[in-house]
Amino acid sequence: MSLLRSIASGLRSLFRKEQVSQELDEELNGFLEMGAEEKIKEGMSRKEALRVVRLERGSLEATKEAVRSAGWESFVETFWQDLRFATRTLRKSLGFTAVAVLTLTLGIGATASIFSVVDAVLLRRLPYRDPSRLVSLYEDRTSTGFHRRQFTPANFADCKARTAIFEDVAAIDADRFYNLTGNGGTPQRLSAEGVSHNLFSILGVQPALGRVFLPEEDTAGSEHVILLSHRLWLSRFGGDPNVVGRGILLNGEKYSVVGVMPPWFSFPNKDADLWVPTAFTPEQLADRGSHFLTVIGALQPGVGVGRANAELRVLSQNLRQQHMDIMRFVDRFVAVPLQEVYTRTCAEDSSYSWSPSHLFY
């Protein structure tokens, strides 16, 4: 039977049920009579012939039920009957109905939330270039009770200069705050992230307007420059495309806007309004006692996390021997895939935005 004929026959069975049932009775009775006539020709009486045919072919009601259940309309009819029965039952017990509806609502909501988390955390890749090569570094001080601790500037510089496993390494001095004044608006407190200039090239991120930081802007004493978040650009500067090159006052000092980041970019903190260069003096780059840097690295192509950690362990052991007085509590340097850090953060924070504060304790 063609699809159109099947649909037409099913609809006819649903909406002309009595007529279809009568036609089916007539058709089955006709088959019964034909079988009985064959038996009569063999010498049986009509009564005996009808009895034998019914025994051979089974009950007419069972046959009719088998014919009806073969069509798709049987499923629709059964579903409608079950729905009517469930509705009558629920109307008789309003308390049970309320509990059932609430349970279904909570179940569906929880399932949707879990799927959203799984999709955002486990299924969706980080929106950066070659995310499988991105790692976050920390100092392991398990022997002193600090399982994970941020890097010192000197240890960051050594990881950058004395290893061959990284294509590049960037530093983040997170959670700075600035007071924005002037520019025709009310004073506003802004959250900023101090980053080394190469963070954006490691992540493979380009600004929506302007440029990112230059290498010389990581040097202490260089001109004050900033990158604006897309959110701040819209809310404070009205989305002005001429904002690049404009000077603004932060904590009473003049900063030059060099770019505006894309609307989806919020690394490493979802609340960041600004990015400023992390500028190191020579004295700071020799400091092994101040732990305040989050370090992000891009592994060389073909280098896995296991090999990276093996080389980082050797580096940390060498530094301990060279600087035993201050490095004696550093057990090792460790690299963790950035996706893993992101996964743990999202499990703790439903906003799904990575922040360095989730990595260290």
N, C-alpha and C positions, 0 to 999 in steps of 0.2 A: 504493500500500500504506500502510495506517495505521501510526502509530508503534508501537503495541503489536504489530501483526502483524510489523513489521520486526524488533523486538527479539526476539520469540518465534522467528522464522525464523533469526535470527543465532545465538541460543543453541543451537537445535537443530543448526545446522551445526557449532558448536564441540564439542558434547558427544556428538553422534551422527554423527560424520564419515563412517564407513563406510556407514551406512544411507542418508545423504543422497547420498553419492557414487553408490551403486547406483541410487537412484531417479533421479538425474540422467542416468546412463547409459541407463537404460530409456527415459526421456523423449526423449533425443536420438536414440536408435536408432529410436524410434517415428516421429519426424519424418523420419528417413532413409528408413524403409520407406514412409512415405506419399509421399515424393517419388519414390522408385523406382517405386512402383505407377503414378504418373502417366506416367512415362517408358515403362513397359512397355505401357501403353495406346496409346502413340504408335508402338509396333512394335519397341521395343528389347528385347534379351534382358535377363534379370535382372542378369547380371554387368555388362553394359554400362550398364544403368540405374543400378546402385549406384555405378559409377565416375564417371559424369557428375554425379550428385547430390553426391558427395563433392568433386568439383572445383568445383562451383558454390557449395557452402556451406562449404568449407574443412574443415580437420582437426577431428575430434571432440575431440581433446585441447585444441586451441587454443580451441574453443568452450566447453568445460567450464571452462578457466582464466578466460575472459572472464566467464562467469557467476559463478564464485566471487569474482572480484575486485570485482564490482559491489556486494557487501554489506559492511557495516561489520565483520563478523567477520573479513574478510580482513586488515584492518589489525591486529586483535588477534593473529591467528595469526602474521603476519609479524613483529610486535614480539616475540612470545614466542620465535620461532625465532632472531631476532637476539640477544635477551637470553641465550638458552642458548648460542649460539655465542660471544658475548663472554665469558661466564662461563668456558667451557671454555678459551678462549684465555688469559684472565688467570690461571687456575689453573696453566697451564703455565709462566708467567713471573712469579713472585712479585715479583721486583725491579722489573719494569716496572709491575706492579699497584700496588706501594707508591708509585712515583713518580707514577703517574696519579692515585691517590687524593689524594696530597699536593698535586698541582697543582690538582685540582678544589677541594679544601678552601681553599687559599690564594686561588684565583680567586673563589670564592663569597664568602669573607670580605672580600676587598678590594672586591668589587662592593657588598656590603652596607654597608661602611664609607663608600665614596664616595657612595652614595646617601644615607646618613645625613647626611654633610657637606653635600651639595647641598641636601637637604631643609631642614636647619637653617639654612644660610647663604643660599641663593639663593631658595628657594621660600617659606620661612616668613617672614612679616613680623615686625618687632619688636613685642613685646607692649605697645606704648604707644599712646596716643591720637595719631592723625594722624602716624604714623611718617615719612611722606614729607616732612613739614615740619620734621623734626628735623635739626639740623646740629651738627657739632663745629667749633669755631674754633681756629685756631692762628696764631702769628706766623711768617711766612716770612722766614728770614734766610739764603737761599741764598748770598748774596754773602760771608758769613762762614763758610760750611760747615755752618750749622745750618739744614737745610731746613725743619724743623718745630720750633717751640719754644713752650712754654706761655706763657700770658698773664701780664702783671703786673696787680696790682689796679687801677692807674690806667687801663690800656688796657681792662680789662674794664668799668670804670665808664663809660668813654667809648663803648664799643660799645653799652652798655645805654641811655645817655642821648642820644647824638648820632646815632642812626640811626632810620629809620622802617621798616626792612625786617623788624624782629623784633617778634613779639607779646610776647616776653619772653626774657630771657637769664639764665642761672644759672651760678654758679661752683662748682667742686669743688676742694677742697684735699685730695688723696687721700693714702692711706697714713699714717694716724696710728695710734698704738698706745697702749693704756691697760692698766693693771693693775687688774683687778677684785678687790676684797677685801671681806671681811665677808659678810653675807647668808647666814651659816651654811654657806659652802662654802670650798673651798681657793682660794688666790689663782690667778687666771687671766689670762693675757695675751690681750688682745683687739685685733682689727684694726678700725679705724674709718675712716669717710669724713666729712670735713668738707664740708658742702654748704650753699649758700644756700637760704633757706626755700622759694623758688619752684621749685626743681628738681622737686618732686613734682607741682606743678600743670602744669608744662611737659610732663612725661611722662604726665600724666593718671592718676596712681597714688594710690589711697586706702589707708590702713593697714587691717590686719585688726582692730586694736583701737586705740582712742584717736584721736589727731589727729596731723597733721604739724606742722612748725614754723610759728611766726607771724612776720610781718615784723619785729617788734621784737626777736625773738630773734637776728637777724643783727647786732645792735649789741653791740660790745665792752662787757663789764661787766654784761651781762644775766644772768639766772639760768641756771645750767647745766641744760640739758635734753638728752635723748637719745631716739632711736628704736632699738628692739631688732630684730634680725633674727629671723625666725620660728624659725630653727634654734637661736639662743641662748635664745630664750624657752622652747623646749621642753627643752633640755638643762640649762640653769642654773636656770630658774624653774619647771620642771615644767608648763609650759602654764597657769600660774595666770592666770585672767581678771582678777584684781584687781591685777595687776602695774602697771597704769597709775596713776600718781600716787605710786608707791613711790619712795623715795630709795635710791640705791646709791652706793658709794664707788669712784671711778675716779681712780687716781693720788693717793689720799688726799683727794680733794675730793668733795663731795656733788653728785650729779646726780639730776634727777627724770625718771623714765620717763614720756614723754607718749604713746607709742604703740608698736605692734608691727606690722611690715610683713608683707605677704602672703608665703606660703611660696615663691612663684616669683620674688620680687623680689630681685635681687642687684646692682643697678646702683650704681656702675660697676665694682665688683670682686666676683667670685663668692665671695671669702673674707670679705667684710665682716660683722662681728658687730654693729656699731653705726653709727648716723649721728648726727653732732653739727652744730650750726649753724656755718657759717663766719662768724665775727664780725670785722668790719673796724673799725679806728679811723680817724679822719680822716687821720692821718698815713699809714696803710697805703694808703688810697684815693688818695693822691697819689704813691705809690711806682711808678716806672716802671723800676726796676732789678732787682726780684726776680721771677723767672719761676717760678711754682709753681702757677698756676691752670689747670685744665682748664675750658673754657667750652663750655656747651651752649646752643643757641638754638632757639627755635621761630619759623619764618618766618611772616610775615603770610600769610593766605589769598591765593592768586594770585601770590605772590612766588616766583620760581624761584631756584635756586642761582646761575645766571649773573648775574642782576640783583643778588643779594646780594653776590657777589664784586666786582662793579663798584662798588657803594657802599662796600664795605669798603676797596677800594683807594683811593678818594678820601679816606676818613676817615684812613687810615694816612698818606697823603701830607700831609694837613693837619697831623696830629700831628707828623710829622717836621719840618715848617717851624716849628712852635711850640716843639718841644723837640729841636732839632737836636743838642744835646750828647749826649743819651742815646738818642735815637730814630734816629740816623743809620744804624744797621745794620739797621733793620727795613725790609725790602723791601716788605712788604704784609701785610695781614690776610687770611686765607683761610677760607672756609666749606666743609666737606666733609659730604655727607650721612651721617648717623649709620649708616645701613644699610651704606654703603661701608666705614666704619671697622669696623663689626661683622664684615663679610665678611672683611676682611683679617685681623682678629684671630683669627677662627675657623679660617682657613687656617693660621695659625701655632700655634694652641693648640686641641687636640682637645677641650678642655672647653667650648668655644663660649661663653665668658663674656667680655664686653667689659671691658677695663681701660684706664685712661688711659695706663699705661706703654707700651702698644702703639702709641700715636699719635705719640710724640715720640722723636726721636733726634738 
